Amino acid sequence: MIQVAVDFLRNGMRVGVGVRDANGHLLLGPGVILNEEYIMRLRSRGYGAVWIEDQDTADVPYEENLSEATRIATTAAIKETFVMTSREAQVLKSHSVAEIRTTLKSSRFQKIFEHHPVIEQLMGNVDQVVDEVLDRDILTGLNSIRSHDEYTYHHCLDMSVTAVMIGRHLGFTKEQLKKLAIGSILHDIGKIFVDDTILNKQGPLSPEEFKRMKDHSVLGYILLKDNLRLGILPPHIAYQHHERQDGTGYPRGLKGTNQISRGRETYATGRMTLFGEIGAIADFHDACCSDRQYRKGFPPDKVWQMIRERAGTHFNREIVEVFLSTLPIFPVGVEVMVTSGRHKGYKGVVTHVDRDHLDRPQVRLLYELRGRRIDPIELDLKKDEAQIRGIVRQGAREPDNDSHD
């Protein structure tokens, strides 16, 4: 099986893994033959890629970080939580940050969330997510198939999986992992106070729009701390996932130590918490891999490189090393191009990743230099010195200081 960007889908391709919406409804089932109408529907709904199966990739395994049942149930619970909270806070979108803060701290607003069944359901789903991540050794390296409309819910879940995997390799207890998971799942809930025209704007935000966007970290923190009563640490993921080690992040310009300090679980003046540092890496990783309405996502190897380049300035250097040791540079199923050696210019799919050599996978070449389909050629990069790279699509760009991410 191979993951193919929607821009490169063609009539006659066969769907390998079913495409679902945020409610778990099946839109296109496995085995469906794509035609122009199906491709147009996928494109109009904002899907970035689809898993495709053909004779030459039938043996390439489809890997997911979570079981389908857990993903469907948890995504639905995240959506219900956001929708319920947004409904209660709808009138606040036009208010100032000070006015929103006052409302969020009011006893009337806080009573809305006391023992709310939607929140209780989400907490139950978090337990299942943590259990499944604990059964894995490394991440797949690929985020979920999602549309623009479902981006927020899948982003929150995929970020949570990444954060829990990092926490696992840092030696967190199961209870700590649950706190890390729920804080990550709800890290962007403050965006319910940001107008959709800002969230979906094409191109850079104006200074005023960006200021409102930055407020989502503060308001999300207050909402989680004072209303959902998640304890001290989980709300700080919402508060700090855009902070940076060198103090250039927002909303408070906190700094980090670039070290892993497991005792640093409570807030220290001017410093990021360990939970916040993990959240910053996990959020950036998924956001850069994902297609948005205003830009295309990058291939996994480019995102891997961007995170390494930002270690020490943006991200905690020691946590980055732990994270990248669990993340395949070239995940199974991803399309790649050979950039050196006798097969330079050939394209194919990653078929196997060795846990001890995450940067040197096995590749099956399917297309020659001019794009003609060929009989498959097996390339083992542990034995061959050839270099490969992911295929960067037009419209991919890195997040910057005016980014929506």
N, C-alpha and C positions, 0 to 999 in steps of 0.2 A: 504494500500500500504506500501511497505517496501523498503528501499534502501539497495541493496545487492552489496557488492564488487565484481568486475569482477572475482577475484580469486575463489569466492564461487558460481558462476553461474553454473547451471546445465541444461542439456537438458530437455525441456518440460516446463521450467519456462515461464511465460507470461509477456511481457513488459507492464508496467503500464503507463509510460510517454515516449513520443517519444524521441529518441536520435538524436540530430542534430549536424552538424558541425559548424565551425565558420561563415560560410556564411548563416546559417539558413536552409540549405538543410536537409531534413528528411532522416536519414539513416535507422532507424528502427522505425516504427510507433507503437502506442498503440495497444495492442492486439496481436502483433507478438509473435509466439511461438519460443523460442530460441532453436537452435540446435548447434551442434559442430562447424559448419562453422561460424555462427553468433558470437558465443562466441570468436572464434579465431580472427575474424575481429575486434571485440571490443578490445581484448587484444593487437593486433598488432598496432592499432591506438592509444593505450595508454589511453583508458578510464578506470577510476578507479572504477566506480560503475554504476549501472543502477537501476531505480525504477521498482520493480517487484510487480505484483498483483496476489493474489490468493484468494480463498474463505474465508480464515480466516483473511485476512487483507483488504478486499474490502472496508470496511467502514473507514479505516484509511486515513485521508485526506492528499493529496499532497499539501504542502505549498511552495510558492516561494516568495522571497523578491520583485521580479518584475514580471510584466505580461510578458507572452511569447513574445508578439509583441515588447514591449520595450526592452527586453533582446536581441532579434534577431537583431533589428535595431541598438541598441547601440553597440553591439559586432561587427557588420559589420563596423560601423563607426570608432570604435577604430582600427580595423584591417586596414582599408583604410588609416588612419592617420599614423600608424606605417609603412605600406608598402610604402606610398608616401615619408615619411621622410627618410626611409632607402634607397630608390632608389636615393634620392638626395645626401645622405651622404655615399654611398657605398664605394667610393674610400678612404674615411677617416679612415676606419677600421684599415688599416695598418700604419696610421700616429701616431705620438706621441700626447700626450694630449695637449701639447703646440701648436702644429700645428693645431689640431682640434679646439681649443679655438679661434685661430686667424681666421680660416675659418668661424666659427659660428658667429663671430662678424663682418664679412665683409658685406658691403652693398649688394653685389651681392647675397650672400646666404640669407640675410634677405628678399630681394624682392621676393624670391620664395614663401614665406608664406603669403605675404600681400593679405588679402581677398581671400585666397584659398578656393574653394568650399568644399573641404573635411573637413577643419577646421570649416567652417560655419555650415556644417551638424552636426558635432560632438557637437557643442555648443547647437544646437537645441535639440539633444538627451539628453543632460545634464539637460535641463529644465524638461523633462518628467521624468527622473530618480528621481530628487528631489521631484517632485509632488507626485510620487508614494510612496516614502519613508515617506513623510509627512502624508500619509494616514495610516501608520502602527504605532503600539505602541511598539512592540518588534520585534527583528530579528527572523528568523526561526532557526538560529543556524547552518544551513547547507549551504555549498557553492554549486555552480552550477556543473552539470555533464559536464565534459570537457575531452578532449584528450590532450596528450602531445603537439601536434602541436598547439592547441588552448589555451594552458595554459596562456600565457601572456595576451591575450585579456580578457579572463574571469576573471583572477586574478585582472586585473586593474578595471574591472567593479564591481566585488564583494567587493574589497577593498573600492571602492568609496561608495557603498551602506552602508557599515559598518561605514565609516567615517561620512557620512551624518547623520546616525542615532545617532552617538555620538554628533555631532554638534547640532542636533535638541534638544537633552536632555540637552545640555549646554545653550540653549536659543538663538542660532544663528538666525539671520534674514534670510529670504529666499535668499537675495542677497549674504550673507556670505556662505550659504549652497551651492549655485551654484559655488562659488569660490573654496570651499572645494572639491566639486565633480570633477570639471575639473582638479584641481591639483592632485587629487588622481588617476583619470583615466589615466593621463599622467605621473605618478610618475616614471615609469620604462622606459620611452622612451630613456633615455641615454644608455640602453642596445643595441641599434642598433649599437653602436660603439664598442661593445665587440664581439669578434669572436665566432661563434657558437660552436666551439670545446671547448671553455671555459664554455659557458652557459650550455652545455649538458654533461659536463665531469662527468664520474662516479667516485665518491670518492672525497676526499678533493682536493682543489686547491693548487698548488705550491705558494710560496710567490709572485713570479712574476705574476702568473695568478690572484691571489687574489688582487694584487695591481691594475691590469687592471680592474677587476670587480668593485672595489671600485670607480674607476673613473666614473662609470655610473651615480653616484649621482651628481658629479660636472658638467659633460657634459649635463646631462638632465636639470639641473638648468639653465645653460647658454642658451641652446636651447629654453626653455620655456620663459625665461626672455627677451632675445634679439631678438627672431624670432617670437614667437607666441604672444608676447606682452599680457600676461595674468595678468599683474599687479604685485604687490609686493609679495602677500602672496602665491598664488598657486604654483609658482616655488619653494618655500621653502619646499614644501612637497617632491619634487624630491630631493632636497638638503639634507633634514634632516631625511628622514624616516628610516635611519640606525643609527642615533645618539641615545645616551642613557642618562638617567638622571644622571648617575654617571660619565659621561665623557669617557666611554670606547668604544663609537661607532665611526663611521666614516662618512664623510671624515675629519672633523675638531675637533673631540673630544669635542663637545659642551656639556654643562650640562643643567639640568632642575631644577625647583624649587619644584617639586612634589605637586604643588598647581595649582588650576584653576584660572587664572588671565585673565579675559575677556578683560582687557585693553591692554594686552600684544600681540598686533596684528602686531607690527612692530619688526624688528630685533634689538635685544640688544646684544652687544658684549659678546661673549662667552656663550650665552644662546639660547636654542631652542625656536622657536616660538610655539604658541598654535597649529597652523595648523600642524607644524612638529611633535609635540607630539601626536596629534590625528592620523596622518598618520603612525607613528611608530607602534602604537597598531594595527590599522586596517590591515597594511601590514603583520605583524607577525601572526595575527590570521588566515588570509586566507592562507598564505604560509604554516603554520603548518597543516592545515586541508587538504591540497591538495596533491595529488600524483604527484611526479616528476619523470623524467627518472632515477634519481639517488637515490630515496628513496620513501617509501610509506608515506602517510599522517597519522596523528593521529586521533583517534575518538574525537568528540567534547568535551567530559568531560575532556580528557587529555589536550587538548589545553586550555580549561578554567582554569585548574589547573596551567599550565605553565605560563599563563599570570598573574594570581594572585601571583605566587611565584616571578615573576620578577617585581612586582609593587614596586616602590621606588628605585630600582637599574637601571633597564632598562626602565621602563615605569612610566609616571607620575601617582603617587598613587591615586590622587583624580579623574583623568580621568578614570583610571581602574575601580574604584568603580562605576562610572556612566555607563561605558560600560557593565560591568558584570551584572548590574541590568536590562539590556535589552536583555540579551543573555541566552536562556535556556541551562542548563548544558547538558540535554539529549533531543535533539530536537525530534519532532514528526517524526516517520518513521525510526529512527535510531535503529540498532540492539544493544541489550545489554545482559549482563550476570548477573545473580543474584550471589552475593558473600557472602551472609550470610542469615540465616533463614532456614525455612523448605524446600525452593525451591532452595537451594544453588546449583549452577552448571547448572541450567535451563537457556535457552536462549529464547529471545522473542523480541518484537518490542514495542517502545514507541507509545502509542495511543493518549495521551492527555497531555498537559502541562498547568498548572494553572498559570496565570500571577503573582499571589501572592506567589506561591511556585515553583519557577523555578527549584529547585533541587529535588522535590519529584513528579515525573510524574506518570501517570497511564501506566502500562505495560501489554501487552498480551503475556503470555508465550506460546511458540509453540514447544519447544524441551526440552526433559528431559535430565538428567545428561549424559547419554550415547549417546545423539544425536538423539534419536528416536523421530519422530513427534508425538505429543500428541493432544488430544482435548484441545482447548485453555483454559488457566487459566487466569482470570483477577486479576491483582495485583495493588492495589492503595497504593502507597507509602506514601500518607498523613495519612493513617490509619495503614499500615504495617511497621514495623521497619526494614525490609529487606534492604540491600544495593545492589546497582547495579554498573556496570561499562561498558563503551564501550569496544568493542572488538578490541584489538590492533593487527594489522596484521604484519607478519614477514617483516622486511625491513624498519619499521618506526623508525626514529631517529630524535633527536632534532637538530635544526640548531645550528652551533657553529661559532667560529671566522673565520673558513675557508669555510663557507657555501656560496652556490650560491644564497641564498634567499635574 
